[in-house]
Amino acid sequence: MMPGNKMPIAIGERLVEVVNRISHREGKVLALMNEYSVTLPQVLILKRLETEGDLTLSKIAENFKMSLSSVSQMIDRLHFQGFVERRENPGDRRQKIVRATPKSRILLKRFHRARAEEYAMGISKLTPGLLSDLDRILKRMIDEWEKIL
């Protein structure tokens, strides 16, 4: 075992290695990004809108550590493509509130499915015992996150 705060870093490094070995093996996610003409930051914004609901442009910029002008350009493009709706903030008409559309939810479901398939392909050659252990650990992690988040 590693002392104190070095353990999360070591585990983080292992997780990076695992994800690198199982991500984008077949290019399904990248193909979807190309098909829908979206970038990774745009997908992450859509995911945040899906989980948190309506957000202002300034809140999105703050969450992603991006400039307001960059976020505004991305939202303009997502709006043009039909992935988000914009409206004025009733409390402050200078602000815009952004909401994900049903079209974005369809895209995000397709992304989720493609990622799951790529990850499944990436771990498919592991032994049944190791897959069982991995499944059990992942379930425990998710259960614990549910309690603390």
C-alpha positions in Angstrom: 0.0 0.0 0.0 1.1 3.5 -0.7 1.1 6.2 2.0 -1.8 8.6 2.2 -2.4 10.9 -0.7 -0.1 9.1 -3.2 -2.6 6.2 -3.4 -5.3 8.2 -5.3 -2.6 9.4 -7.8 -1.4 5.8 -8.4 -4.9 4.6 -8.8 -5.6 7.5 -11.1 -2.6 6.5 -13.2 -3.9 2.9 -13.4 -7.3 4.2 -14.5 -5.8 6.3 -17.2 -3.9 3.2 -18.4 -7.1 1.1 -18.4 -9.1 3.7 -20.2 -6.3 4.2 -22.8 -6.4 0.4 -23.5 -10.2 0.2 -23.9 -11.2 3.6 -25.4 -11.7 4.2 -29.1 -10.7 0.7 -30.1 -13.2 0.7 -33.0 -13.6 4.4 -33.5 -17.4 4.3 -32.8 -17.4 7.4 -30.6 -15.2 9.4 -33.0 -17.4 8.3 -35.9 -20.5 9.6 -34.1 -18.7 12.9 -33.4 -17.9 13.2 -37.0 -21.5 12.2 -38.1 -23.1 14.8 -35.9 -20.3 17.4 -36.4 -19.7 17.9 -32.7 -16.5 18.3 -30.7 -15.7 16.7 -27.3 -16.2 20.0 -25.4 -19.6 20.4 -27.1 -20.6 16.8 -26.0 -19.4 17.5 -22.5 -21.6 20.7 -22.4 -24.6 18.7 -23.6 -23.9 16.1 -20.9 -23.8 18.8 -18.3 -27.0 20.3 -19.5 -28.6 16.8 -19.4 -27.5 16.2 -15.8 -27.9 19.7 -14.3 -30.7 21.1 -16.4 -30.9 24.7 -17.7 -27.7 26.7 -17.3 -26.6 30.2 -18.2 -23.7 30.7 -20.6 -21.6 32.2 -17.7 -22.2 29.1 -15.6 -21.2 26.8 -18.4 -18.0 28.9 -18.9 -17.3 28.7 -15.2 -17.9 25.0 -15.0 -15.6 24.3 -18.0 -13.0 26.9 -17.2 -13.5 28.5 -20.6 -14.0 32.0 -21.8 -17.6 33.3 -22.2 -16.9 34.0 -25.9 -15.8 30.4 -26.6 -18.8 29.0 -24.8 -21.1 31.4 -26.7 -19.6 30.2 -30.0 -20.1 26.6 -29.1 -23.7 27.2 -27.9 -24.4 29.1 -31.1 -23.3 26.1 -33.2 -25.2 23.6 -31.0 -28.3 25.8 -31.3 -27.9 26.0 -35.1 -27.7 22.2 -35.1 -30.8 21.8 -32.9 -29.0 20.4 -29.9 -29.9 23.3 -27.5 -32.5 26.0 -27.0 -31.7 29.4 -25.8 -33.9 31.9 -24.0 -33.5 35.1 -22.0 -33.1 34.7 -18.2 -36.3 36.2 -16.8 -34.4 37.5 -13.8 -31.7 39.2 -15.9 -32.5 39.7 -19.6 -28.8 40.2 -20.4 -28.2 36.6 -19.6 -29.1 33.6 -21.8 -30.3 30.3 -20.4 -29.5 27.2 -22.4 -31.5 23.9 -22.4 -30.7 20.6 -24.0 -33.3 19.5 -26.7 -34.6 16.0 -27.3 -32.2 15.8 -30.2 -29.3 16.2 -27.8 -30.6 13.4 -25.6 -30.8 11.1 -28.6 -27.2 12.0 -29.4 -26.0 11.4 -25.8 -27.7 8.0 -25.7 -26.0 7.0 -28.9 -22.6 8.2 -27.5 -23.3 6.3 -24.2 -24.0 3.1 -26.2 -21.0 3.5 -28.5 -18.7 4.1 -25.5 -20.1 1.0 -23.6 -19.6 -1.1 -26.7 -16.0 0.1 -27.2 -15.3 -0.5 -23.5 -16.9 -4.0 -23.7 -14.7 -4.8 -26.7 -11.7 -3.6 -24.8 -12.2 -5.9 -21.8 -13.6 -8.8 -23.7 -10.4 -10.8 -23.6 -10.1 -10.7 -19.8 -10.7 -13.9 -17.9 -14.2 -14.5 -16.7 -13.0 -14.4 -13.1 -11.4 -11.0 -13.6 -14.5 -9.7 -15.4 -16.6 -10.8 -12.4 -14.2 -9.1 -10.0 -14.2 -5.9 -12.1 -18.0 -5.9 -12.3 -18.3 -6.3 -8.5 -15.8 -3.5 -7.8 -17.5 -1.2 -10.3 -20.9 -1.8 -8.8 -19.5 -1.1 -5.3 -17.9 2.2 -6.5 -21.2 3.3 -8.1 -23.1 2.4 -4.9 -20.6 4.4 -2.8 -20.8 7.4 -5.1 -24.6 7.3 -4.9 -24.3 7.7 -1.1 -21.7 10.5 -1.1 -22.7 12.6 -4.1 
